Amino acid sequence: YTPFAGNLIPAGRISTVASKIAQVYKTSYAPTNGNLLNNYPAFSGIPSLINRHVDIKLDHQITSTERLTSSYNWWVLPRINGANLWQTNSPTGGPLAPGQTQRQINRAIRLQLTSTISPTLLNFASVAYNENAAADSPNYPVDPASYGFQQTFGANNLPVINFVGTVNGYNETSIGNRFNDGYVYSALVLNDALTMSRGRHNFKVGGDFI
C-alpha cells in the first residue's frame, strides 16, 4: 500500500465528528508517556459510594379503641464508577470516558389504623405507597450534536465508539458512554382485615387492593 504523504491523513478525508473528537484527544487525553502501549491517562482510586437512610415512625392513640401508626422511609444510593480512559486530574473522566453515575432512590409511606370494635372483634386497615427509582447517566454529560452526531434523541452521552483492528499490533481503547437511562416503579397497596375471636378460635377475613 502507499502511505499518506508525511504519514498524515489528508484533512479532506477526516469527518467533522472525527476531527472534533481528535481535538478532544489532544487537549484532554494527551499521552502520559512515550510508549506505544498503555500511554493514556486512566482512572485510579476508589469509586464513590454513599448510602443514606431516613426512617421516621409516628404513633397516635386516637381513642382508647383506635390507634394510628405512620411511617416514612427514604433511601438513596448515589454511586460514581470509574472507567478505563480518564481525563487527567478530572473527577468525572471527561467527555470521552465511559464513567457512570448511578442513582437509586426508594420511598415508602405507610398509614395503619387498628380499631378494637369489641372485645372479640378487631379491624386493621392500612394504605402504603412504595416507589423505586433508578437512573444511569454519564459522569460527564455531553451534547453529542455538538460533535456532529445526528439523531441524538435528546441523549446527553457521547455514543460508544469502538476501534476495529490493530496497527502494528497495537489497538485503541474504546471511547464514549453507554449510560443514559432510568425508570420509576411505584405501587399503592390498600389492605383491610377483620379478626373475630370465638373461644379458642380466631377467624380472619380481609383483602388487598394493589
C-alpha positions, -999 to 999 in steps of 0.1 A, spaced: 0 0 0 10 36 -4 12 56 29 -1 91 31 24 119 25 42 127 57 23 99 73 -7 122 78 -43 116 67 -54 145 44 -79 168 62 -104 163 34 -107 126 43 -115 133 80 -151 137 90 -163 166 112 -171 141 140 -136 125 138 -119 160 137 -137 172 168 -130 140 188 -94 141 177 -92 177 191 -105 165 225 -79 138 225 -52 164 220 -65 188 247 -78 164 274 -62 129 268 -26 136 257 -3 106 262 12 104 297 44 87 285 63 80 253 52 43 250 30 30 222 11 8 248 -8 20 279 1 56 273 -32 72 280 -45 86 313 -66 61 332 -88 61 363 -71 54 396 -86 54 430 -118 41 446 -153 45 431 -176 67 452 -205 51 470 -227 69 495 -256 52 514 -281 74 531 -312 65 551 -340 84 567 -366 64 588 -395 81 607 -423 64 626 -451 81 645 -478 65 666 -510 82 678 -536 68 702 -568 84 688 -591 69 713 -590 40 738 -600 17 709 -583 32 679 -546 35 672 -530 52 642 -494 42 631 -475 60 603 -440 56 589 -418 71 562 -387 55 548 -363 72 524 -331 56 509 -308 69 484 -276 53 469 -256 75 446 -227 57 431 -199 71 408 -179 44 389 -146 50 373 -135 36 339 -105 29 318 -98 61 298 -98 91 322 -91 128 317 -60 138 337 -69 154 371 -106 152 364 -132 140 389 -156 129 360 -132 114 335 -141 140 308 -162 137 276 -147 106 262 -147 85 294 -172 57 299 -176 65 336 -211 60 352 -231 79 377 -258 56 392 -285 69 415 -312 48 433 -340 62 454 -366 43 474 -395 58 492 -422 41 513 -451 58 531 -475 37 554 -506 45 574 -522 18 596 -553 21 617 -561 -5 643 -597 -4 656 -610 -25 685 -647 -28 677 -655 -51 706 -636 -74 729 -638 -101 702 -637 -80 670 -606 -63 657 -602 -44 624 -569 -35 608 -567 -11 578 -537 2 560 -526 21 530 -490 20 517 -472 37 488 -439 23 476 -416 39 450 -383 27 435 -364 49 410 -331 44 394 -311 62 367 -278 58 350 -260 87 334 -225 96 323 -202 112 348 -196 139 322 -228 149 303 -221 156 266 -243 170 239 -235 146 210 -249 171 185 -221 194 193 -197 168 179 -217 165 147 -238 133 155 -273 132 141 -305 116 156 -293 120 192 -329 117 206 -320 141 234 -293 119 248 -266 135 270 -238 110 264 -212 106 236 -220 74 217 -197 44 223 -170 42 196 -150 11 191 -118 10 170 -116 -22 149 -84 -39 143 -48 -31 152 -20 -10 138 14 -27 140 0 -49 168 -14 -21 188 -51 -13 194 -70 17 207 -92 17 238 -129 24 232 -144 58 240 -179 71 246 -205 63 272 -235 39 271 -252 51 303 -284 71 296 -315 55 310 -337 54 341 -370 41 354 -396 47 382 -417 19 396 -444 26 421 -473 8 438 -502 18 460 -515 -10 483 -548 -9 503 -554 -35 529 -582 -43 553 -586 -73 576 -612 -82 602 -604 -106 630 -631 -123 651 -624 -143 683 -647 -171 693 -635 -191 723 -602 -207 714 -606 -199 677 -597 -168 656 -613 -161 623 -598 -136 599 -611 -122 566 -597 -94 545 -581 -85 513 -555 -63 494 -560 -40 465 -530 -30 445 
